[in-house]
Amino acid sequence: MDREHCIVVDHDDNIIGHQSKRTCHLAPEIEKGLLHRAFSVFLFNSRGELLLHQRASEKITFPDLWTNSCCSHPLYVPQEIQGELGAKQAAIRKLEHELGITLGQVTPEELVYLTRIHYKSIQPDGVWGEHESILT
């Protein structure tokens, strides 16, 4: 959580810096307004059914809850800071990590950008949370 850095953005999704994943998810930092870029992937099968998954118990934010097919963060690295294309590159990386969908099975062209969502939620523990500019 300290090695990987999220892309810190303003409310218009302009990059203004970077912070560790840990810092970006600390409730006090979120309350100060720290906002980072994220993405959500919604995978559908040929019958139009959405793949949902249960978050791992080890996750610091919202463990064990059911969520969309894949969600995570583009990292502050050259191939992932490029807006929509960077989010697609990050999504492909995480699809392999979280769902075993190997590189090459999904291309950036197959991922359809829908919209951007501003999302903020603090967990009941008051320690962790999310404050994201999500590209879906």
N, C-alpha and C positions, 0 to 999 in steps of 0.2 A: 504493500500500500504506500510505502514511502518512495520506492524506486520509480514507479510509473507515475507520470504526470498527466493530469487532465488539462484540457484546453479551457482556460478561463475566458469568458465572453461577457459583453455588455448585453443589455436587453434587446438589442438589434442583432445579436449573434456575431458581433465583430470581436475578433480576438484581441484581448487586452493583456494576456499573459498566460501563466501556467502555475499550477500548484499540485502537490502530491494528491493522490487519491484520498489518502487519510484526511488531509486538510480540507479538501472539497466536501467531505461527508460529515464533518464535525458540526453539530447543531449550532454552537456559538458563531462559527464562521458563516454558516448559512443565514443566521439571524442578522449578521452584519451586511448581508447582500451578496456574498460570494456565489457566483453563478457559473456553472461549467456546461460544456457541450456534451450531449449524449445522443444515442440513437435507439430506436425501437424497430424490430423486424417482426412482421406478421407473415407467417408462412401458411399457405393454404394448400390443401391437396386438390386433386382433380374433381372432387365432389363439393369444393368450396368450404370445407371444414377447416377451421383455424387450429393450428397446433399450439397448445398451451403447455407450460411446464411449471413444475414446482421449484422454487428457489431453494438452493442448498441450505442446510441448517447452519453451515459455517459462515454464510454471508453476514456481514455486519449490518447491512441495511435490509430490513424486511425479510428475515430468514423464514423459510418454510411457506411463504405465501405463493399463490398461483399467479402467474403473469403471462405476458405475451410470449411469442416464440423465442425471442432473443433480445436482450437489451444490455447495453453497456456504454462505454465511452470511447470515442476516438482519443488517441493518445497524442501528446505534444511531440510528435515525430514528423519528419518531412512528408511521408506518404499519407498521413492522416489529418493534417491541419488544413487541407484544401476544401473546406465547406462540404457541399453535398458529395463530391467524389471522395473526399477523405473519410466521411462517415460511412460510405459504401465499402471502402477498403477495410475500415475497422469492423464493420458488420461481417464481412467475409472472414476476417481473422477470428472473430468470436463465434461464428457459426461452427467453425471447426472445433474450437476449444470447448464450447458448451454442448453442441449437438452432434459432433462427429461428422459434420458435413465437410468433406475434404476440399482443399483448395482446388479450384477448377470445376467443381460441381455447380457453383453459382458464380456468375460473372457480375461485375458492376452494372452492365447493361440490363441484366435481368431484374435488378432491384429497382423498383419504381418509387421515386420520391413522391410523397403525398403532401406533407405539410410540416410546419414547425410548431411545437407545443411548448409552452412555458409551464413547468411543473415544480411545485415546492411542497415538501412534506417532512415533518419532523417525527421520528418514531416516539412512541409513548415513553421510552426510557430517557428521552431528553438529551441523549448523547450523540446520536447519529441521525442522519436524514439525507434528503436529496433536494437539490435546487438546480434544475437542469433546463437547458434550452435543447429540446429533443427534436431531432430530425427523424421523421417517420416516413 
